[in-house]
Amino acid sequence: MQVTKTERFPIRVQSDVVVVRQKVRNWTIELGLSLIDQTKVITAASELARNTLEYGGGGEVELASLKNDIGKNGLRLIFEDQGPGIPDINLALTDGYTSGGGLGMGLSGSRRLMNEFNIESEVGKGTRVTVIKWK
């Protein structure tokens, strides 16, 4: 897999979540994703950015354009924070589970919206969520 372009954005305040949504929208258009796939990626990015801010205490996102070994293009988003971490990832990925006041669809919903989903978390050190949408 080849990375053809990257860009990083901070997620420190609520307005940064809006900026992430706008940037992701621009990248999905540039990649030529369908309107449905654009909506899926923007929705996942919005949820993950909100989680980074609310549960991780802020962090950043890296956007990357990808080309795989068979020439397929994609968009990878990596959300990272140095927050408290997630003690039970399997529980956190369960539909309806929330450690806050949300609907409990952020992580599990994002996983369903994207082609690839990976989460790494260590209590006391932070969380890294990587998602990819292929065209």
VMD Tcl script that builds the backbone (N, CA, C; Angstrom):
set m [mol new atoms 405]
animate dup $m
set s [atomselect $m all]
$s set {name element resname resid chain x y z} {
  {N N MET 1 A 0.839 -1.173 0.000}
  {CA C MET 1 A 0.000 0.000 0.000}
  {C C MET 1 A 0.886 1.239 0.000}
  {N N GLN 2 A 0.561 2.163 -0.870}
  {CA C GLN 2 A 1.341 3.387 -1.013}
  {C C GLN 2 A 0.521 4.585 -0.537}
  {N N VAL 3 A 1.133 5.431 0.280}
  {CA C VAL 3 A 0.514 6.679 0.709}
  {C C VAL 3 A 0.933 7.752 -0.276}
  {N N THR 4 A -0.054 8.419 -0.894}
  {CA C THR 4 A 0.264 9.416 -1.916}
  {C C THR 4 A 0.174 10.846 -1.407}
  {N N LYS 5 A -0.522 11.067 -0.289}
  {CA C LYS 5 A -0.662 12.415 0.259}
  {C C LYS 5 A -1.154 12.287 1.700}
  {N N THR 6 A -0.663 13.146 2.594}
  {CA C THR 6 A -1.155 13.155 3.974}
  {C C THR 6 A -1.351 14.584 4.456}
  {N N GLU 7 A -2.191 14.711 5.458}
  {CA C GLU 7 A -2.423 15.996 6.107}
  {C C GLU 7 A -2.903 15.704 7.531}
  {N N ARG 8 A -2.447 16.505 8.501}
  {CA C ARG 8 A -2.824 16.308 9.906}
  {C C ARG 8 A -3.579 17.537 10.409}
  {N N PHE 9 A -4.546 17.259 11.296}
  {CA C PHE 9 A -5.333 18.339 11.887}
  {C C PHE 9 A -5.503 18.092 13.379}
  {N N PRO 10 A -5.428 19.159 14.180}
  {CA C PRO 10 A -5.651 19.004 15.616}
  {C C PRO 10 A -7.139 18.836 15.918}
  {N N ILE 11 A -7.413 18.156 17.007}
  {CA C ILE 11 A -8.776 18.061 17.530}
  {C C ILE 11 A -8.677 18.465 19.002}
  {N N ARG 12 A -8.821 19.762 19.265}
  {CA C ARG 12 A -8.637 20.294 20.612}
  {C C ARG 12 A -9.908 20.934 21.177}
  {N N VAL 13 A -10.729 21.499 20.276}
  {CA C VAL 13 A -11.975 22.172 20.675}
  {C C VAL 13 A -13.090 21.741 19.719}
  {N N GLN 14 A -14.334 22.023 20.104}
  {CA C GLN 14 A -15.490 21.576 19.314}
  {C C GLN 14 A -15.423 22.042 17.860}
  {N N SER 15 A -14.946 23.252 17.621}
  {CA C SER 15 A -14.889 23.755 16.239}
  {C C SER 15 A -13.924 22.932 15.383}
  {N N ASP 16 A -12.948 22.258 16.004}
  {CA C ASP 16 A -12.038 21.391 15.246}
  {C C ASP 16 A -12.779 20.195 14.651}
  {N N VAL 17 A -13.821 19.731 15.329}
  {CA C VAL 17 A -14.625 18.616 14.806}
  {C C VAL 17 A -15.288 19.037 13.496}
  {N N VAL 18 A -15.756 20.270 13.437}
  {CA C VAL 18 A -16.371 20.812 12.214}
  {C C VAL 18 A -15.335 20.894 11.101}
  {N N VAL 19 A -14.139 21.362 11.433}
  {CA C VAL 19 A -13.058 21.456 10.444}
  {C C VAL 19 A -12.712 20.065 9.909}
  {N N VAL 20 A -12.626 19.075 10.788}
  {CA C VAL 20 A -12.334 17.703 10.352}
  {C C VAL 20 A -13.393 17.231 9.365}
  {N N ARG 21 A -14.664 17.459 9.686}
  {CA C ARG 21 A -15.747 17.065 8.761}
  {C C ARG 21 A -15.569 17.731 7.392}
  {N N GLN 22 A -15.268 19.023 7.390}
  {CA C GLN 22 A -15.103 19.753 6.128}
  {C C GLN 22 A -13.911 19.221 5.337}
  {N N LYS 23 A -12.796 18.995 6.020}
  {CA C LYS 23 A -11.599 18.487 5.332}
  {C C LYS 23 A -11.852 17.086 4.774}
  {N N VAL 24 A -12.478 16.225 5.572}
  {CA C VAL 24 A -12.768 14.872 5.108}
  {C C VAL 24 A -13.706 14.925 3.902}
  {N N ARG 25 A -14.683 15.805 3.939}
  {CA C ARG 25 A -15.594 15.955 2.788}
  {C C ARG 25 A -14.803 16.320 1.532}
  {N N ASN 26 A -13.891 17.281 1.652}
  {CA C ASN 26 A -13.073 17.687 0.502}
  {C C ASN 26 A -12.241 16.519 -0.025}
  {N N TRP 27 A -11.662 15.736 0.880}
  {CA C TRP 27 A -10.840 14.600 0.466}
  {C C TRP 27 A -11.681 13.528 -0.212}
  {N N THR 28 A -12.897 13.290 0.280}
  {CA C THR 28 A -13.747 12.260 -0.343}
  {C C THR 28 A -14.181 12.681 -1.743}
  {N N ILE 29 A -14.411 13.974 -1.924}
  {CA C ILE 29 A -14.760 14.491 -3.252}
  {C C ILE 29 A -13.565 14.342 -4.187}
  {N N GLU 30 A -12.397 14.732 -3.705}
  {CA C GLU 30 A -11.164 14.628 -4.497}
  {C C GLU 30 A -10.896 13.179 -4.910}
  {N N LEU 31 A -11.201 12.246 -4.024}
  {CA C LEU 31 A -10.995 10.825 -4.302}
  {C C LEU 31 A -12.035 10.287 -5.291}
  {N N GLY 32 A -13.146 11.015 -5.425}
  {CA C GLY 32 A -14.190 10.592 -6.355}
  {C C GLY 32 A -15.156 9.580 -5.767}
  {N N LEU 33 A -15.303 9.595 -4.441}
  {CA C LEU 33 A -16.262 8.679 -3.818}
  {C C LEU 33 A -17.688 9.084 -4.166}
  {N N SER 34 A -18.573 8.109 -4.202}
  {CA C SER 34 A -19.991 8.390 -4.444}
  {C C SER 34 A -20.532 9.219 -3.282}
  {N N LEU 35 A -21.669 9.867 -3.492}
  {CA C LEU 35 A -22.275 10.677 -2.443}
  {C C LEU 35 A -22.581 9.823 -1.206}
  {N N ILE 36 A -23.021 8.605 -1.426}
  {CA C ILE 36 A -23.312 7.706 -0.301}
  {C C ILE 36 A -22.036 7.408 0.483}
  {N N ASP 37 A -20.947 7.079 -0.215}
  {CA C ASP 37 A -19.687 6.792 0.474}
  {C C ASP 37 A -19.098 8.045 1.123}
  {N N GLN 38 A -19.280 9.210 0.482}
  {CA C GLN 38 A -18.850 10.460 1.107}
  {C C GLN 38 A -19.548 10.639 2.456}
  {N N THR 39 A -20.856 10.403 2.448}
  {CA C THR 39 A -21.649 10.556 3.668}
  {C C THR 39 A -21.202 9.574 4.745}
  {N N LYS 40 A -20.912 8.343 4.353}
  {CA C LYS 40 A -20.451 7.337 5.319}
  {C C LYS 40 A -19.127 7.755 5.961}
  {N N VAL 41 A -18.179 8.209 5.140}
  {CA C VAL 41 A -16.868 8.583 5.651}
  {C C VAL 41 A -16.968 9.822 6.541}
  {N N ILE 42 A -17.738 10.813 6.112}
  {CA C ILE 42 A -17.906 12.040 6.900}
  {C C ILE 42 A -18.571 11.726 8.238}
  {N N THR 43 A -19.552 10.850 8.225}
  {CA C THR 43 A -20.240 10.465 9.462}
  {C C THR 43 A -19.281 9.759 10.413}
  {N N ALA 44 A -18.517 8.805 9.895}
  {CA C ALA 44 A -17.550 8.092 10.726}
  {C C ALA 44 A -16.506 9.065 11.278}
  {N N ALA 45 A -16.009 9.952 10.428}
  {CA C ALA 45 A -14.993 10.924 10.855}
  {C C ALA 45 A -15.539 11.835 11.952}
  {N N SER 46 A -16.767 12.255 11.804}
  {CA C SER 46 A -17.395 13.123 12.790}
  {C C SER 46 A -17.506 12.415 14.143}
  {N N GLU 47 A -17.954 11.179 14.132}
  {CA C GLU 47 A -18.077 10.403 15.372}
  {C C GLU 47 A -16.717 10.179 16.025}
  {N N LEU 48 A -15.737 9.810 15.222}
  {CA C LEU 48 A -14.412 9.523 15.776}
  {C C LEU 48 A -13.712 10.792 16.273}
  {N N ALA 49 A -13.919 11.894 15.569}
  {CA C ALA 49 A -13.345 13.172 16.024}
  {C C ALA 49 A -13.996 13.591 17.343}
  {N N ARG 50 A -15.299 13.421 17.437}
  {CA C ARG 50 A -16.010 13.763 18.670}
  {C C ARG 50 A -15.516 12.892 19.832}
  {N N ASN 51 A -15.329 11.595 19.574}
  {CA C ASN 51 A -14.800 10.706 20.614}
  {C C ASN 51 A -13.395 11.129 21.043}
  {N N THR 52 A -12.561 11.498 20.054}
  {CA C THR 52 A -11.197 11.940 20.347}
  {C C THR 52 A -11.230 13.141 21.288}
  {N N LEU 53 A -12.142 14.057 21.035}
  {CA C LEU 53 A -12.250 15.260 21.852}
  {C C LEU 53 A -12.866 14.954 23.219}
  {N N GLU 54 A -14.023 14.290 23.222}
  {CA C GLU 54 A -14.777 14.102 24.463}
  {C C GLU 54 A -14.167 13.065 25.395}
  {N N TYR 55 A -13.738 11.948 24.859}
  {CA C TYR 55 A -13.247 10.860 25.706}
  {C C TYR 55 A -11.727 10.820 25.796}
  {N N GLY 56 A -11.061 11.313 24.757}
  {CA C GLY 56 A -9.603 11.293 24.745}
  {C C GLY 56 A -8.967 12.583 25.201}
  {N N GLY 57 A -9.802 13.606 25.443}
  {CA C GLY 57 A -9.269 14.887 25.879}
  {C C GLY 57 A -8.623 15.688 24.765}
  {N N GLY 58 A -8.883 15.295 23.523}
  {CA C GLY 58 A -8.292 15.966 22.369}
  {C C GLY 58 A -7.152 15.143 21.802}
  {N N GLY 59 A -6.794 15.464 20.596}
  {CA C GLY 59 A -5.733 14.729 19.911}
  {C C GLY 59 A -5.578 15.274 18.517}
  {N N GLU 60 A -5.444 14.340 17.559}
  {CA C GLU 60 A -5.311 14.775 16.168}
  {C C GLU 60 A -5.782 13.681 15.237}
  {N N VAL 61 A -5.966 14.084 13.989}
  {CA C VAL 61 A -6.334 13.144 12.935}
  {C C VAL 61 A -5.356 13.318 11.785}
  {N N GLU 62 A -5.001 12.185 11.179}
  {CA C GLU 62 A -4.194 12.211 9.967}
  {C C GLU 62 A -5.035 11.651 8.836}
  {N N LEU 63 A -5.143 12.397 7.751}
  {CA C LEU 63 A -5.813 11.944 6.542}
  {C C LEU 63 A -4.737 11.520 5.559}
  {N N ALA 64 A -4.972 10.420 4.861}
  {CA C ALA 64 A -3.997 9.946 3.874}
  {C C ALA 64 A -4.714 9.360 2.672}
  {N N SER 65 A -4.254 9.750 1.492}
  {CA C SER 65 A -4.709 9.115 0.247}
  {C C SER 65 A -3.858 7.874 0.042}
  {N N LEU 66 A -4.512 6.778 -0.317}
  {CA C LEU 66 A -3.824 5.502 -0.486}
  {C C LEU 66 A -4.009 4.957 -1.889}
  {N N LYS 67 A -3.064 4.125 -2.296}
  {CA C LYS 67 A -3.199 3.320 -3.504}
  {C C LYS 67 A -2.700 1.936 -3.116}
  {N N ASN 68 A -3.557 0.921 -3.296}
  {CA C ASN 68 A -3.130 -0.424 -2.898}
  {C C ASN 68 A -2.398 -1.121 -4.035}
  {N N ASP 69 A -2.001 -2.359 -3.811}
  {CA C ASP 69 A -1.168 -3.098 -4.764}
  {C C ASP 69 A -1.852 -3.366 -6.100}
  {N N ILE 70 A -3.186 -3.313 -6.119}
  {CA C ILE 70 A -3.896 -3.548 -7.384}
  {C C ILE 70 A -4.422 -2.236 -7.983}
  {N N GLY 71 A -3.915 -1.095 -7.471}
  {CA C GLY 71 A -4.248 0.205 -8.054}
  {C C GLY 71 A -5.515 0.838 -7.536}
  {N N LYS 72 A -6.119 0.252 -6.517}
  {CA C LYS 72 A -7.344 0.806 -5.949}
  {C C LYS 72 A -7.004 1.978 -5.036}
  {N N ASN 73 A -7.786 3.056 -5.127}
  {CA C ASN 73 A -7.560 4.246 -4.306}
  {C C ASN 73 A -8.409 4.200 -3.045}
  {N N GLY 74 A -7.899 4.815 -1.991}
  {CA C GLY 74 A -8.635 4.846 -0.734}
  {C C GLY 74 A -8.265 6.051 0.100}
  {N N LEU 75 A -9.013 6.205 1.173}
  {CA C LEU 75 A -8.778 7.280 2.133}
  {C C LEU 75 A -8.639 6.645 3.511}
  {N N ARG 76 A -7.515 6.942 4.184}
  {CA C ARG 76 A -7.279 6.433 5.536}
  {C C ARG 76 A -7.333 7.599 6.516}
  {N N LEU 77 A -8.025 7.381 7.627}
  {CA C LEU 77 A -8.102 8.354 8.702}
  {C C LEU 77 A -7.543 7.699 9.967}
  {N N ILE 78 A -6.614 8.370 10.633}
  {CA C ILE 78 A -6.066 7.873 11.900}
  {C C ILE 78 A -6.336 8.928 12.963}
  {N N PHE 79 A -7.136 8.545 13.958}
  {CA C PHE 79 A -7.459 9.418 15.082}
  {C C PHE 79 A -6.639 8.966 16.281}
  {N N GLU 80 A -5.891 9.902 16.887}
  {CA C GLU 80 A -5.030 9.554 18.019}
  {C C GLU 80 A -5.236 10.533 19.168}
  {N N ASP 81 A -5.221 9.990 20.383}
  {CA C ASP 81 A -5.249 10.826 21.572}
  {C C ASP 81 A -4.338 10.212 22.630}
  {N N GLN 82 A -4.028 10.990 23.632}
  {CA C GLN 82 A -3.237 10.511 24.764}
  {C C GLN 82 A -4.106 10.525 26.016}
  {N N GLY 83 A -5.377 10.167 25.833}
  {CA C GLY 83 A -6.346 10.195 26.926}
  {C C GLY 83 A -6.248 8.981 27.826}
  {N N PRO 84 A -7.341 8.698 28.538}
  {CA C PRO 84 A -7.343 7.621 29.528}
  {C C PRO 84 A -7.332 6.212 28.933}
  {N N GLY 85 A -7.573 6.095 27.638}
  {CA C GLY 85 A -7.619 4.776 27.015}
  {C C GLY 85 A -8.962 4.092 27.240}
  {N N ILE 86 A -9.137 2.960 26.600}
  {CA C ILE 86 A -10.386 2.197 26.676}
  {C C ILE 86 A -10.074 0.876 27.375}
  {N N PRO 87 A -10.620 0.659 28.575}
  {CA C PRO 87 A -10.288 -0.561 29.321}
  {C C PRO 87 A -10.782 -1.845 28.656}
  {N N ASP 88 A -11.945 -1.796 27.995}
  {CA C ASP 88 A -12.523 -2.991 27.382}
  {C C ASP 88 A -12.984 -2.648 25.968}
  {N N ILE 89 A -12.108 -2.874 24.979}
  {CA C ILE 89 A -12.416 -2.503 23.596}
  {C C ILE 89 A -13.633 -3.262 23.073}
  {N N ASN 90 A -13.745 -4.560 23.376}
  {CA C ASN 90 A -14.897 -5.335 22.906}
  {C C ASN 90 A -16.202 -4.743 23.416}
  {N N LEU 91 A -16.235 -4.342 24.679}
  {CA C LEU 91 A -17.429 -3.712 25.234}
  {C C LEU 91 A -17.690 -2.374 24.546}
  {N N ALA 92 A -16.640 -1.593 24.327}
  {CA C ALA 92 A -16.781 -0.279 23.693}
  {C C ALA 92 A -17.303 -0.390 22.259}
  {N N LEU 93 A -17.058 -1.523 21.608}
  {CA C LEU 93 A -17.534 -1.737 20.233}
  {C C LEU 93 A -18.936 -2.329 20.172}
  {N N THR 94 A -19.556 -2.552 21.316}
  {CA C THR 94 A -20.903 -3.101 21.368}
  {C C THR 94 A -21.916 -1.999 21.089}
  {N N ASP 95 A -22.854 -2.258 20.169}
  {CA C ASP 95 A -23.907 -1.283 19.891}
  {C C ASP 95 A -24.643 -0.930 21.179}
  {N N GLY 96 A -24.831 0.359 21.392}
  {CA C GLY 96 A -25.582 0.818 22.552}
  {C C GLY 96 A -24.731 1.089 23.767}
  {N N TYR 97 A -23.468 0.631 23.776}
  {CA C TYR 97 A -22.608 0.905 24.929}
  {C C TYR 97 A -22.108 2.334 24.848}
  {N N THR 98 A -22.192 3.042 25.963}
  {CA C THR 98 A -21.626 4.382 26.040}
  {C C THR 98 A -21.048 4.605 27.427}
  {N N SER 99 A -19.916 5.264 27.483}
  {CA C SER 99 A -19.349 5.623 28.774}
  {C C SER 99 A -19.730 7.061 29.119}
  {N N GLY 100 A -20.454 7.682 28.204}
  {CA C GLY 100 A -20.906 9.064 28.415}
  {C C GLY 100 A -22.403 9.137 28.177}
  {N N GLY 101 A -22.858 10.243 27.649}
  {CA C GLY 101 A -24.295 10.437 27.459}
  {C C GLY 101 A -24.755 10.226 26.032}
  {N N GLY 102 A -23.903 9.616 25.196}
  {CA C GLY 102 A -24.262 9.446 23.784}
  {C C GLY 102 A -25.149 8.241 23.540}
  {N N LEU 103 A -25.368 7.957 22.265}
  {CA C LEU 103 A -26.226 6.845 21.871}
  {C C LEU 103 A -25.480 5.512 21.834}
  {N N GLY 104 A -24.167 5.562 21.969}
  {CA C GLY 104 A -23.395 4.322 21.955}
  {C C GLY 104 A -23.229 3.742 20.567}
  {N N MET 105 A -23.209 4.597 19.552}
  {CA C MET 105 A -23.064 4.126 18.174}
  {C C MET 105 A -21.779 4.624 17.519}
  {N N GLY 106 A -20.984 5.413 18.217}
  {CA C GLY 106 A -19.792 6.027 17.637}
  {C C GLY 106 A -18.796 5.035 17.086}
  {N N LEU 107 A -18.243 4.177 17.938}
  {CA C LEU 107 A -17.235 3.223 17.482}
  {C C LEU 107 A -17.844 2.127 16.618}
  {N N SER 108 A -18.927 1.521 17.098}
  {CA C SER 108 A -19.520 0.418 16.342}
  {C C SER 108 A -20.111 0.911 15.025}
  {N N GLY 109 A -20.704 2.093 15.044}
  {CA C GLY 109 A -21.260 2.661 13.817}
  {C C GLY 109 A -20.163 3.000 12.821}
  {N N SER 110 A -19.074 3.570 13.314}
  {CA C SER 110 A -17.950 3.906 12.439}
  {C C SER 110 A -17.362 2.651 11.815}
  {N N ARG 111 A -17.296 1.589 12.592}
  {CA C ARG 111 A -16.764 0.323 12.067}
  {C C ARG 111 A -17.616 -0.181 10.903}
  {N N ARG 112 A -18.933 -0.045 11.022}
  {CA C ARG 112 A -19.830 -0.505 9.948}
  {C C ARG 112 A -19.760 0.380 8.701}
  {N N LEU 113 A -19.475 1.661 8.878}
  {CA C LEU 113 A -19.483 2.607 7.758}
  {C C LEU 113 A -18.244 2.525 6.878}
  {N N MET 114 A -17.153 1.980 7.428}
  {CA C MET 114 A -15.880 1.970 6.712}
  {C C MET 114 A -15.531 0.553 6.260}
  {N N ASN 115 A -14.626 0.443 5.281}
  {CA C ASN 115 A -14.195 -0.868 4.790}
  {C C ASN 115 A -13.236 -1.554 5.759}
  {N N GLU 116 A -12.390 -0.764 6.401}
  {CA C GLU 116 A -11.430 -1.310 7.362}
  {C C GLU 116 A -11.487 -0.483 8.629}
  {N N PHE 117 A -11.329 -1.165 9.768}
  {CA C PHE 117 A -11.419 -0.512 11.068}
  {C C PHE 117 A -10.451 -1.199 12.018}
  {N N ASN 118 A -9.612 -0.423 12.673}
  {CA C ASN 118 A -8.693 -0.981 13.662}
  {C C ASN 118 A -8.614 -0.027 14.842}
  {N N ILE 119 A -8.633 -0.591 16.046}
  {CA C ILE 119 A -8.521 0.240 17.248}
  {C C ILE 119 A -7.464 -0.354 18.162}
  {N N GLU 120 A -6.607 0.525 18.650}
  {CA C GLU 120 A -5.587 0.154 19.626}
  {C C GLU 120 A -5.738 1.123 20.785}
  {N N SER 121 A -5.745 0.591 22.008}
  {CA C SER 121 A -5.885 1.456 23.161}
  {C C SER 121 A -5.175 0.847 24.353}
  {N N GLU 122 A -4.561 1.713 25.129}
  {CA C GLU 122 A -3.905 1.276 26.349}
  {C C GLU 122 A -4.332 2.218 27.470}
  {N N VAL 123 A -4.841 1.636 28.546}
  {CA C VAL 123 A -5.309 2.440 29.671}
  {C C VAL 123 A -4.167 3.313 30.174}
  {N N GLY 124 A -4.469 4.598 30.312}
  {CA C GLY 124 A -3.483 5.560 30.790}
  {C C GLY 124 A -2.562 6.109 29.721}
  {N N LYS 125 A -2.661 5.578 28.503}
  {CA C LYS 125 A -1.749 6.033 27.438}
  {C C LYS 125 A -2.466 6.615 26.221}
  {N N GLY 126 A -3.693 6.183 25.961}
  {CA C GLY 126 A -4.419 6.748 24.839}
  {C C GLY 126 A -4.964 5.723 23.880}
  {N N THR 127 A -5.541 6.241 22.808}
  {CA C THR 127 A -6.249 5.423 21.824}
  {C C THR 127 A -5.886 5.866 20.421}
  {N N ARG 128 A -5.825 4.882 19.522}
  {CA C ARG 128 A -5.569 5.143 18.104}
  {C C ARG 128 A -6.596 4.338 17.312}
  {N N VAL 129 A -7.400 5.033 16.526}
  {CA C VAL 129 A -8.399 4.383 15.669}
  {C C VAL 129 A -8.028 4.667 14.218}
  {N N THR 130 A -7.879 3.596 13.433}
  {CA C THR 130 A -7.548 3.719 12.017}
  {C C THR 130 A -8.700 3.163 11.201}
  {N N VAL 131 A -9.211 3.965 10.272}
  {CA C VAL 131 A -10.283 3.521 9.384}
  {C C VAL 131 A -9.897 3.811 7.940}
  {N N ILE 132 A -10.372 2.954 7.033}
  {CA C ILE 132 A -10.092 3.138 5.608}
  {C C ILE 132 A -11.383 2.918 4.817}
  {N N LYS 133 A -11.584 3.756 3.821}
  {CA C LYS 133 A -12.668 3.569 2.835}
  {C C LYS 133 A -11.998 3.459 1.475}
  {N N TRP 134 A -12.259 2.346 0.779}
  {CA C TRP 134 A -11.727 2.139 -0.562}
  {C C TRP 134 A -12.748 2.543 -1.600}
  {N N LYS 135 A -12.253 3.063 -2.718}
  {CA C LYS 135 A -13.147 3.464 -3.817}
  {C C LYS 135 A -13.430 2.272 -4.690}
}
mol reanalyze $m
mol bondsrecalc $m
mol representation Tube
mol addrep $m
